[in-house]
Amino acid sequence: MLISLAVGAGYLLRDGSSSKRLLTSLKWRIGLAAVLLLLIVYGFGSGQLT
């Protein structure tokens, strides 16, 4: 997620705010955050995380 954040910041600085690459980077970041959240919820639900 940190790599995606850095790449998105680079696209914002180079391409401007209307860049398609910036939007793609944001989608990846949101997707990775959702997967991470689901894994944490699953870990607590299954008892593997306490």
Number of C-alpha atoms within 10 A of each C-alpha: 14 8 10 18 15 12 16 21 15 13 19 16 11 10 13 11 12 10 13 12 15 22 15 13 20 17 13 16 17 14 13 14 13 12 11 13 12 12 12 14 13 13 13 12 11 10 9 9 10 7
